[in-house]
Amino acid sequence: MQQTNTTQPSENHPSYGRHFYRTAYRVRVLGMGLGGLAVGAVLWEVRAPPIDWILLVFVCYLWPHLACLLSKFSSNRHRTELFSMVLDTVFIGLGLPLMRFNLLPSALIVTLHLMDRIASGARGLRLATLLALCAGILGGGWLGGYHWAPESSMRVILACLPLLIVHTLVLSLTSRGLIEKTARQNEKLHAMLRVDALTGLYCRPFWQEQAAVSLRKFFQSGTPSCMLMLDIDHFKQINDTYGHDVGDTVLRGLAHVIRGSIRATDCAGRFGGDEFIILLPDTCLEDALVMAERIRKRVATLRLRKLPDLQITCSVGVACIEKHHDDLGEWMKEADTALYQVKKAGRDGVASAHVPLATTDAAES
Protein backbone atom coordinates (compact mmCIF):
# COMPACT_ATOMS: atom_id res chain seq x y z
CA MET A 1 0.00 0.00 0.00
CA GLN A 2 3.04 2.25 -0.36
CA GLN A 3 3.51 4.62 -3.27
CA THR A 4 7.03 5.59 -4.25
CA ASN A 5 8.08 9.16 -4.88
CA THR A 6 6.41 11.14 -7.67
CA THR A 7 7.75 14.66 -7.66
CA GLN A 8 4.93 17.01 -8.44
CA PRO A 9 5.66 19.18 -11.48
CA SER A 10 4.04 22.46 -12.23
CA GLU A 11 0.51 22.34 -13.50
CA ASN A 12 1.58 24.54 -16.40
CA HIS A 13 4.56 22.40 -17.32
CA PRO A 14 4.23 21.43 -21.01
CA SER A 15 4.75 17.71 -20.34
CA TYR A 16 2.64 17.49 -17.21
CA GLY A 17 -0.73 16.51 -18.65
CA ARG A 18 0.59 13.87 -21.01
CA HIS A 19 3.34 12.24 -18.98
CA PHE A 20 2.89 12.83 -15.26
CA TYR A 21 -0.16 10.68 -14.67
CA ARG A 22 1.57 7.85 -16.51
CA THR A 23 4.59 8.16 -14.23
CA ALA A 24 2.31 8.25 -11.20
CA TYR A 25 0.57 5.13 -12.51
CA ARG A 26 3.81 3.16 -12.79
CA VAL A 27 5.05 4.01 -9.31
CA ARG A 28 1.60 3.50 -7.79
CA VAL A 29 1.40 0.01 -9.29
CA LEU A 30 4.88 -0.83 -7.99
CA GLY A 31 4.51 0.68 -4.51
CA MET A 32 1.03 -0.55 -3.72
CA GLY A 33 1.66 -3.92 -5.28
CA LEU A 34 4.68 -4.56 -3.03
CA GLY A 35 2.90 -3.06 -0.03
CA GLY A 36 0.04 -5.47 -0.64
CA LEU A 37 2.40 -8.41 -0.02
CA ALA A 38 3.21 -7.15 3.47
CA VAL A 39 -0.40 -6.39 4.31
CA GLY A 40 -1.53 -9.73 2.92
CA ALA A 41 0.94 -11.60 5.13
CA VAL A 42 -0.54 -9.94 8.20
CA LEU A 43 -4.13 -10.57 7.10
CA TRP A 44 -3.29 -14.24 6.57
CA GLU A 45 -1.92 -14.58 10.09
CA VAL A 46 -4.87 -12.84 11.77
CA ARG A 47 -7.36 -14.84 9.68
CA ALA A 48 -8.96 -11.67 8.34
CA PRO A 49 -12.55 -11.79 7.07
CA PRO A 50 -13.29 -11.73 3.33
CA ILE A 51 -14.15 -8.02 3.38
CA ASP A 52 -10.57 -7.21 4.41
CA TRP A 53 -9.20 -9.26 1.50
CA ILE A 54 -11.58 -7.58 -0.92
CA LEU A 55 -10.40 -4.20 0.33
CA LEU A 56 -6.75 -5.30 -0.04
CA VAL A 57 -7.25 -6.44 -3.63
CA PHE A 58 -9.09 -3.24 -4.54
CA VAL A 59 -6.60 -0.83 -2.97
CA CYS A 60 -3.35 -2.55 -3.97
CA TYR A 61 -4.20 -4.08 -7.34
CA LEU A 62 -7.25 -2.28 -8.78
CA TRP A 63 -7.03 1.26 -7.46
CA PRO A 64 -3.76 2.14 -9.31
CA HIS A 65 -5.45 1.41 -12.65
CA LEU A 66 -8.62 3.28 -11.67
CA ALA A 67 -6.57 6.33 -10.55
CA CYS A 68 -4.80 6.31 -13.91
CA LEU A 69 -8.09 6.33 -15.80
CA LEU A 70 -9.48 9.13 -13.63
CA SER A 71 -6.46 11.32 -14.44
CA LYS A 72 -6.38 10.34 -18.10
CA PHE A 73 -9.94 11.44 -18.79
CA SER A 74 -10.04 14.38 -16.37
CA SER A 75 -10.25 17.95 -17.61
CA ASN A 76 -7.92 18.98 -14.75
CA ARG A 77 -5.31 16.26 -14.36
CA HIS A 78 -3.38 18.20 -11.74
CA ARG A 79 -6.32 18.42 -9.36
CA THR A 80 -7.41 14.85 -10.06
CA GLU A 81 -3.95 13.47 -9.35
CA LEU A 82 -3.77 15.38 -6.07
CA PHE A 83 -7.13 13.92 -5.12
CA SER A 84 -5.85 10.42 -5.94
CA MET A 85 -2.74 11.02 -3.83
CA VAL A 86 -4.93 11.97 -0.87
CA LEU A 87 -7.00 8.81 -1.39
CA ASP A 88 -3.75 6.81 -1.37
CA THR A 89 -3.16 8.06 2.17
CA VAL A 90 -6.73 7.30 3.26
CA PHE A 91 -6.31 3.71 2.07
CA ILE A 92 -3.04 3.39 3.99
CA GLY A 93 -4.78 4.62 7.13
CA LEU A 94 -7.54 2.07 6.61
CA GLY A 95 -5.00 -0.73 6.49
CA LEU A 96 -3.40 -0.01 9.86
CA PRO A 97 -6.33 -1.15 12.07
CA LEU A 98 -7.00 -4.06 9.73
CA MET A 99 -3.40 -5.21 10.30
CA ARG A 100 -3.90 -4.87 14.09
CA PHE A 101 -1.15 -2.23 13.93
CA ASN A 102 1.46 -4.89 13.22
CA LEU A 103 4.62 -2.96 13.99
CA LEU A 104 7.01 -3.55 11.08
CA PRO A 105 4.64 -3.23 8.09
CA SER A 106 2.73 -0.36 9.71
CA ALA A 107 5.87 1.65 10.49
CA LEU A 108 7.47 0.83 7.13
CA ILE A 109 4.46 1.73 5.00
CA VAL A 110 3.61 4.93 6.86
CA THR A 111 7.24 6.12 6.97
CA LEU A 112 7.92 5.50 3.28
CA HIS A 113 4.61 7.08 2.32
CA LEU A 114 5.27 10.22 4.37
CA MET A 115 8.78 10.46 2.89
CA ASP A 116 7.29 10.40 -0.59
CA ARG A 117 4.69 13.02 0.22
CA ILE A 118 7.28 15.35 1.74
CA ALA A 119 9.57 14.83 -1.26
CA SER A 120 6.73 15.55 -3.70
CA GLY A 121 6.80 19.25 -2.78
CA ALA A 122 3.13 19.73 -3.68
CA ARG A 123 1.64 22.73 -1.88
CA GLY A 124 -0.81 21.84 0.87
CA LEU A 125 -0.23 18.09 0.44
CA ARG A 126 1.55 17.58 3.77
CA LEU A 127 -1.39 18.75 5.88
CA ALA A 128 -3.83 16.89 3.63
CA THR A 129 -1.73 13.74 4.04
CA LEU A 130 -1.86 13.91 7.86
CA LEU A 131 -5.60 14.55 7.88
CA ALA A 132 -6.21 11.77 5.35
CA LEU A 133 -4.10 9.33 7.39
CA CYS A 134 -6.09 10.09 10.53
CA ALA A 135 -9.34 9.76 8.62
CA GLY A 136 -8.22 6.40 7.23
CA ILE A 137 -7.31 5.08 10.68
CA LEU A 138 -10.71 6.13 12.03
CA GLY A 139 -12.43 4.51 9.07
CA GLY A 140 -10.46 1.29 9.45
CA GLY A 141 -11.28 1.15 13.14
CA TRP A 142 -14.94 1.66 12.35
CA LEU A 143 -14.87 -1.22 9.85
CA GLY A 144 -12.92 -3.79 11.85
CA GLY A 145 -12.44 -2.38 15.32
CA TYR A 146 -9.22 -1.48 17.07
CA HIS A 147 -7.05 -4.46 17.96
CA TRP A 148 -3.46 -4.24 19.14
CA ALA A 149 -1.09 -6.98 17.93
CA PRO A 150 2.28 -5.31 17.15
CA GLU A 151 4.41 -8.48 17.00
CA SER A 152 5.86 -9.16 13.54
CA SER A 153 6.51 -12.77 12.63
CA MET A 154 9.25 -13.99 10.30
CA ARG A 155 6.65 -14.42 7.56
CA VAL A 156 5.63 -10.77 7.87
CA ILE A 157 9.26 -9.63 7.98
CA LEU A 158 10.04 -11.51 4.78
CA ALA A 159 6.93 -10.07 3.12
CA CYS A 160 8.13 -6.56 4.00
CA LEU A 161 11.58 -7.01 2.48
CA PRO A 162 10.56 -6.53 -1.20
CA LEU A 163 8.95 -3.18 -0.37
CA LEU A 164 11.94 -2.04 1.68
CA ILE A 165 14.57 -3.16 -0.84
CA VAL A 166 12.82 -2.12 -4.05
CA HIS A 167 11.70 1.23 -2.64
CA THR A 168 15.23 2.02 -1.50
CA LEU A 169 16.70 1.08 -4.88
CA VAL A 170 14.08 3.02 -6.84
CA LEU A 171 14.55 6.04 -4.59
CA SER A 172 18.33 5.86 -5.05
CA LEU A 173 18.04 5.62 -8.82
CA THR A 174 15.52 8.45 -8.92
CA SER A 175 17.72 10.64 -6.72
CA ARG A 176 20.74 9.90 -8.88
CA GLY A 177 18.77 10.79 -12.01
CA LEU A 178 17.65 14.08 -10.45
CA ILE A 179 21.22 14.90 -9.38
CA GLU A 180 22.56 14.20 -12.88
CA LYS A 181 19.75 16.22 -14.46
CA THR A 182 20.41 19.11 -12.08
CA ALA A 183 24.13 18.95 -12.86
CA ARG A 184 23.41 19.11 -16.60
CA GLN A 185 21.06 22.04 -16.12
CA ASN A 186 23.63 23.82 -13.98
CA GLU A 187 26.24 23.29 -16.69
CA LYS A 188 23.89 24.75 -19.30
CA LEU A 189 23.09 27.69 -17.02
CA HIS A 190 26.77 28.26 -16.35
CA ALA A 191 27.47 28.20 -20.07
CA MET A 192 24.65 30.68 -20.69
CA LEU A 193 26.11 33.00 -18.07
CA ARG A 194 29.61 32.67 -19.54
CA VAL A 195 28.82 32.94 -23.24
CA ASP A 196 27.21 35.77 -25.18
CA ALA A 197 24.17 34.35 -27.00
CA LEU A 198 24.69 36.38 -30.19
CA THR A 199 28.41 35.95 -30.81
CA GLY A 200 29.29 32.81 -28.89
CA LEU A 201 32.16 34.65 -27.21
CA TYR A 202 32.54 35.01 -23.47
CA CYS A 203 30.44 37.49 -21.51
CA ARG A 204 31.99 40.27 -19.46
CA PRO A 205 31.99 38.55 -16.03
CA PHE A 206 33.96 35.57 -17.34
CA TRP A 207 36.66 37.40 -19.27
CA GLN A 208 37.01 39.85 -16.39
CA GLU A 209 37.79 36.87 -14.13
CA GLN A 210 40.39 35.66 -16.62
CA ALA A 211 41.90 39.15 -16.81
CA ALA A 212 42.14 39.24 -13.02
CA VAL A 213 44.03 35.93 -13.13
CA SER A 214 46.50 37.39 -15.64
CA LEU A 215 47.02 40.41 -13.42
CA ARG A 216 47.79 38.22 -10.40
CA LYS A 217 50.25 36.13 -12.39
CA PHE A 218 52.03 39.25 -13.59
CA PHE A 219 52.51 40.74 -10.14
CA GLN A 220 53.42 37.37 -8.59
CA SER A 221 55.81 35.99 -11.22
CA GLY A 222 56.14 38.65 -13.92
CA THR A 223 54.26 36.57 -16.52
CA PRO A 224 53.36 38.92 -19.39
CA SER A 225 49.84 39.18 -20.78
CA CYS A 226 48.28 41.45 -23.37
CA MET A 227 44.81 42.73 -24.12
CA LEU A 228 43.30 43.55 -27.49
CA MET A 229 40.35 45.93 -27.55
CA LEU A 230 38.62 45.64 -30.90
CA ASP A 231 35.91 47.84 -32.38
CA ILE A 232 34.00 47.48 -35.69
CA ASP A 233 34.45 50.58 -37.82
CA HIS A 234 31.29 52.56 -38.61
CA PHE A 235 29.09 49.91 -37.03
CA LYS A 236 26.29 52.39 -36.29
CA GLN A 237 26.21 53.34 -39.95
CA ILE A 238 25.87 49.66 -40.90
CA ASN A 239 22.93 49.28 -38.52
CA ASP A 240 21.26 52.45 -39.73
CA THR A 241 21.72 51.63 -43.41
CA TYR A 242 21.07 47.89 -43.55
CA GLY A 243 19.21 47.18 -40.32
CA HIS A 244 20.03 45.44 -37.08
CA ASP A 245 19.75 41.97 -38.61
CA VAL A 246 22.69 42.76 -40.85
CA GLY A 247 24.47 44.29 -37.87
CA ASP A 248 24.00 41.07 -35.91
CA THR A 249 25.35 39.09 -38.87
CA VAL A 250 28.43 41.31 -38.90
CA LEU A 251 28.96 40.72 -35.17
CA ARG A 252 28.67 36.96 -35.62
CA GLY A 253 31.05 37.05 -38.57
CA LEU A 254 33.60 39.03 -36.60
CA ALA A 255 33.29 36.61 -33.67
CA HIS A 256 33.91 33.74 -36.09
CA VAL A 257 37.08 35.42 -37.35
CA ILE A 258 38.28 35.99 -33.78
CA ARG A 259 37.68 32.37 -32.74
CA GLY A 260 39.57 31.17 -35.80
CA SER A 261 42.52 33.46 -35.11
CA ILE A 262 43.28 33.01 -31.41
CA ARG A 263 44.88 30.17 -29.50
CA ALA A 264 43.12 27.71 -27.23
CA THR A 265 44.63 29.43 -24.19
CA ASP A 266 43.36 32.87 -25.23
CA CYS A 267 40.06 34.33 -24.05
CA ALA A 268 37.84 36.35 -26.38
CA GLY A 269 34.76 38.11 -25.06
CA ARG A 270 32.21 40.74 -25.92
CA PHE A 271 32.71 44.03 -24.11
CA GLY A 272 29.44 45.54 -25.27
CA GLY A 273 27.80 46.61 -28.51
CA ASP A 274 30.40 46.22 -31.26
CA GLU A 275 33.43 46.18 -28.95
CA PHE A 276 35.35 43.03 -28.10
CA ILE A 277 38.10 42.11 -25.67
CA ILE A 278 40.75 39.47 -26.40
CA LEU A 279 43.05 38.37 -23.58
CA LEU A 280 46.38 36.87 -24.59
CA PRO A 281 48.03 35.26 -21.55
CA ASP A 282 51.77 34.55 -21.58
CA THR A 283 52.16 36.88 -24.55
CA CYS A 284 54.60 39.74 -25.11
CA LEU A 285 53.73 42.97 -26.91
CA GLU A 286 55.36 41.98 -30.22
CA ASP A 287 53.34 38.75 -30.46
CA ALA A 288 50.17 40.58 -29.46
CA LEU A 289 50.66 43.09 -32.26
CA VAL A 290 51.12 40.24 -34.73
CA MET A 291 47.87 38.66 -33.49
CA ALA A 292 46.02 41.97 -33.73
CA GLU A 293 47.21 42.58 -37.28
CA ARG A 294 46.23 39.05 -38.30
CA ILE A 295 42.70 39.58 -37.00
CA ARG A 296 42.44 43.00 -38.65
CA LYS A 297 43.43 41.59 -42.05
CA ARG A 298 41.02 38.67 -41.77
CA VAL A 299 38.17 40.97 -40.83
CA ALA A 300 38.93 43.08 -43.92
CA THR A 301 38.33 40.00 -46.08
CA LEU A 302 35.02 39.20 -44.37
CA ARG A 303 32.06 39.32 -46.76
CA LEU A 304 28.35 38.85 -46.21
CA ARG A 305 26.51 36.52 -48.56
CA LYS A 306 23.60 38.93 -49.08
CA LEU A 307 25.80 42.05 -49.18
CA PRO A 308 29.07 41.05 -50.85
CA ASP A 309 30.03 44.67 -51.54
CA LEU A 310 29.84 45.69 -47.87
CA GLN A 311 33.36 46.43 -46.65
CA ILE A 312 33.89 45.51 -42.99
CA THR A 313 36.94 46.75 -41.11
CA CYS A 314 37.97 46.99 -37.49
CA SER A 315 40.28 48.94 -35.24
CA VAL A 316 42.41 47.30 -32.56
CA GLY A 317 44.08 48.75 -29.49
CA VAL A 318 46.80 46.69 -27.80
CA ALA A 319 47.94 46.98 -24.19
CA CYS A 320 50.25 44.81 -22.11
CA ILE A 321 50.17 44.63 -18.33
CA GLU A 322 52.51 47.16 -16.77
CA LYS A 323 53.63 47.70 -13.20
CA HIS A 324 51.59 50.88 -12.94
CA HIS A 325 48.36 48.99 -13.69
CA ASP A 326 46.79 48.83 -10.24
CA ASP A 327 43.69 47.02 -11.45
CA LEU A 328 41.82 45.80 -14.50
CA GLY A 329 40.40 49.24 -15.13
CA GLU A 330 43.85 50.74 -15.67
CA TRP A 331 44.78 47.95 -18.07
CA MET A 332 41.58 48.41 -20.08
CA LYS A 333 42.01 52.18 -20.07
CA GLU A 334 45.37 51.84 -21.80
CA ALA A 335 43.91 49.48 -24.43
CA ASP A 336 41.03 51.92 -24.97
CA THR A 337 43.49 54.79 -25.39
CA ALA A 338 45.35 52.83 -28.06
CA LEU A 339 42.06 52.07 -29.79
CA TYR A 340 41.19 55.76 -29.77
CA GLN A 341 44.49 56.49 -31.53
CA VAL A 342 43.48 54.19 -34.37
CA LYS A 343 40.06 55.81 -34.72
CA LYS A 344 41.59 59.28 -34.65
CA ALA A 345 44.00 58.29 -37.42
CA GLY A 346 41.26 57.00 -39.71
CA ARG A 347 40.35 53.53 -38.35
CA ASP A 348 41.18 50.08 -39.80
CA GLY A 349 44.48 49.75 -37.97
CA VAL A 350 46.37 48.52 -34.91
CA ALA A 351 47.95 50.68 -32.24
CA SER A 352 49.70 50.37 -28.89
CA ALA A 353 50.89 52.96 -26.43
CA HIS A 354 54.47 51.69 -26.92
CA VAL A 355 54.52 51.15 -30.69
CA PRO A 356 53.93 53.69 -33.48
CA LEU A 357 50.51 53.54 -35.09
CA ALA A 358 50.15 50.97 -37.88
CA THR A 359 47.30 51.48 -40.32
CA THR A 360 46.34 50.36 -43.79
CA ASP A 361 47.39 52.28 -46.86
CA ALA A 362 43.82 53.46 -47.28
CA ALA A 363 43.75 54.89 -43.80
CA GLU A 364 47.12 56.61 -44.23
CA SER A 365 46.00 58.23 -47.47
FENVEN-V157051 format. One record per backbone hydrogen bond with DSSP energy under -1.0 kcal/mol. NH is the residue of the N-H (numbers start at 1). CO is the residue of the C=O. E is the energy in kcal/mol with one decimal. If there is no record, write none. Layout:
nh->{NH,NH}
co->{CO,CO}
e->{E,E}
This chain:
nh->{2,8,13,16,19,20,23,24,25,26,27,28,29,30,31,32,33,34,35,36,38,39,40,41,42,43,44,45,46,48,52,53,54,55,56,57,58,59,60,61,62,63,66,67,68,69,70,71,72,73,80,81,82,83,84,85,86,87,88,89,90,91,92,93,94,95,98,99,100,101,102,103,106,107,108,109,110,111,112,113,114,115,116,117,118,119,120,125,128,129,130,131,132,133,134,135,136,137,138,139,140,141,142,143,144,145,149,157,158,159,160,161,164,165,166,167,168,169,170,171,172,173,174,175,176,177,178,179,180,181,182,183,184,185,186,187,188,189,190,191,192,193,194,195,196,200,202,203,207,208,209,210,211,212,213,214,215,216,217,218,219,220,221,222,223,226,227,228,229,230,231,232,233,235,238,239,240,241,242,243,247,248,249,250,251,252,253,254,255,256,257,258,259,260,261,262,267,269,270,271,272,275,276,277,278,279,280,288,289,290,291,292,293,294,295,296,297,298,299,300,302,310,315,316,317,318,319,321,325,326,331,332,333,334,335,336,337,338,339,340,341,342,343,344,345,347,350,351,358,360,364,365}
co->{31,120,10,13,15,16,19,20,21,22,23,24,25,26,27,28,29,30,31,32,34,35,36,37,38,39,40,41,42,43,49,49,50,51,52,53,54,55,56,57,58,58,62,63,64,65,66,67,68,69,76,77,78,79,80,81,82,83,84,85,86,87,88,89,90,91,94,95,97,96,99,150,102,103,104,105,106,107,108,109,110,111,112,113,114,115,116,122,124,125,126,127,128,129,130,131,132,133,134,135,136,137,138,139,140,141,100,153,154,155,156,157,160,161,162,163,164,165,166,167,168,169,170,171,172,173,174,175,176,177,178,179,180,181,182,183,184,185,186,187,188,189,190,191,201,196,268,194,203,204,205,206,207,208,209,210,211,212,213,214,215,216,217,218,217,280,319,278,317,276,315,274,313,232,234,235,236,237,238,239,243,244,245,246,247,248,249,250,251,252,253,254,255,256,258,258,279,277,202,275,275,272,230,269,228,267,226,284,285,286,287,288,289,290,291,292,293,294,295,296,299,307,231,349,229,351,227,225,322,324,327,328,329,330,331,332,333,334,335,336,337,338,339,340,341,342,358,316,350,348,360,361}
e->{-1.3,-1.6,-1.4,-1.6,-2.1,-2.2,-2.0,-2.9,-1.8,-2.0,-2.1,-2.1,-2.4,-2.1,-3.0,-2.4,-1.6,-2.2,-2.3,-2.0,-1.1,-2.3,-2.6,-1.9,-1.5,-2.6,-2.2,-1.6,-2.2,-2.3,-1.0,-1.2,-2.6,-2.2,-2.2,-2.6,-2.4,-2.7,-2.6,-1.8,-1.3,-3.4,-2.0,-3.1,-1.5,-2.0,-2.4,-2.0,-2.5,-2.1,-2.2,-2.5,-1.9,-2.2,-2.1,-2.2,-2.0,-2.1,-2.1,-1.3,-1.9,-2.5,-1.8,-2.4,-2.2,-1.6,-1.1,-1.7,-1.7,-2.5,-1.1,-1.9,-2.0,-2.8,-2.7,-2.5,-2.2,-2.3,-2.5,-2.2,-2.6,-2.3,-2.0,-2.2,-2.5,-2.4,-1.4,-1.5,-1.5,-2.3,-2.0,-2.4,-2.5,-2.4,-2.2,-2.5,-2.3,-2.2,-2.4,-2.4,-2.9,-2.4,-2.0,-1.8,-2.6,-2.1,-2.7,-2.4,-2.6,-1.9,-1.4,-1.0,-2.2,-3.2,-2.6,-2.0,-1.7,-2.4,-3.1,-2.8,-2.3,-2.7,-2.8,-2.6,-2.5,-2.5,-2.4,-2.5,-2.7,-2.4,-2.8,-2.4,-2.3,-2.4,-2.6,-2.2,-2.2,-2.7,-2.8,-2.4,-2.4,-2.1,-1.6,-2.4,-4.1,-2.3,-2.3,-4.1,-1.9,-2.2,-1.5,-2.1,-2.2,-2.2,-1.8,-2.0,-2.2,-2.2,-2.3,-2.1,-2.2,-1.8,-2.8,-1.8,-1.1,-2.0,-2.9,-2.8,-3.0,-2.8,-2.5,-1.3,-2.1,-1.0,-1.6,-2.3,-2.8,-2.3,-2.7,-1.6,-1.8,-2.7,-1.9,-2.4,-2.1,-2.5,-2.5,-2.7,-2.4,-2.1,-2.0,-2.5,-2.6,-1.8,-1.4,-1.6,-2.1,-3.3,-2.5,-2.0,-1.5,-2.1,-2.7,-2.8,-2.4,-3.4,-3.1,-1.9,-2.4,-1.7,-2.2,-2.6,-2.4,-2.1,-2.3,-2.4,-2.4,-2.0,-2.5,-1.8,-1.6,-1.5,-2.7,-2.5,-2.8,-2.9,-2.2,-2.2,-1.7,-1.2,-1.5,-2.7,-2.2,-1.7,-1.7,-2.6,-2.1,-2.0,-2.1,-2.3,-1.5,-1.5,-2.1,-2.6,-1.6,-2.9,-3.0,-2.0,-2.4,-1.3,-2.3,-2.0}
